[in-house]
Amino acid sequence: MSLDTIRVFAIAKLGRIRQQPRKLQQQERETPREYLDRESHFAWGKRYLLAVVEGDAAPAMELQHNRMVLRVRPGTDEARREAIVAKWYREQVKRAAPPLIAR
């Protein structure tokens, strides 16, 4: 194709080209997290179902097969659950980053 043909095609589609980024930005990305049982969460590109286990032990997170287990004390609110999960994600990245940076 000649360069002029490509220019004419691009100019004809200019309105749609400019509209597309706005359309993508307005699109909803993810549902807000509530940190409840059977809620989908992602780690390392894989989907896990959250399992919230209440008990009298220190808060913790762990991956088990297709489940992400969140252990919390009874009555822990959503904000605290979110903080525990966020801390776990940060720890995962801190462990994985040094070998990748060294490479």
N, C-alpha and C positions, 0 to 999 in steps of 0.2 A: 504494500500500500504506500501511496505517496504521503509525504508529510502534510500536504494540504488536505487530503482526505481525512486524515486522523484529526487535524485541527477542526474541521467542519463537524465531525462526529462529536468531538469533545464539547464544542460550543453548543451543539444541539442538546446535549445532555447536561449542560451546566446547572440548570435549575435543580435537577434531581441530585446531582453531585453535591451541591451546597445544602440540600435538605437532609441528606443522609446522616451527617454527623449529629445534627440536632435530634433527629429521630432516635439515634442510638443513645444519646445522652439522656433523653427523657425516659428511656426504657427502664423499668424497675429491674434491679440487679438480683437481690436476694430478699427473702422474707426476713423480717426482724427475728432475731433469736430470742427464745423464751427460756431456754435451758431446762426443758422438760423431757420426760422419758419418750423415747422413740422419735426424737427430733433429729434431723439429718445434720451432720457436721462433716467437714472435710479435713483430712490430714494427709500430706504427701500425695495429693492427687487422687485419693481414694475416699469414697463416701462411707461414713460410719454412722450407726444409730446410737444416739446418746442413751446411756442407762444411768439414771441417778439413783445412787444407793445411799440411804441415810443411816448413820451410825455414830456412835460416840468415839470417833477416831479423828485424827488430823485430816484435813482436806487433801485429796489426791486425785490424780488423773492417770489413766492407763489405757492402752489399746489392747483389746482382746479380740482377735479374729475380725469380725465385722462390727464390733461394738466399741464404743468409746465410753469407758466407765468413769463416772464422776462420783467420788465419795465425798459426802458433806455431812455436817452435823444436822440433826433434825431442826427444821424451821429456818434454814438458810435461805435468804432472799435472793431474788434474781440477780441483783447487782453483785453480790458476793460470789455467786456461781459464775457469773461472767468474768469476774476478776481472776478466779481460780483457773478457768479455761484459758484466759489470755496469758497468764503467767506460764502455764504449761506450754502453749504455743511458742512463747519467747524462749523458753528453755530448749525446746526442740530445735529451733533455728540456731541458737548459740552452740549447740552440739554439732550441728551439721555444717555450719559455715566454715570453721577453720580448715578442714580438709579441702573444701571447694576453693577457698581463697588460695591455699598453698598450690593447688593445681593450676 
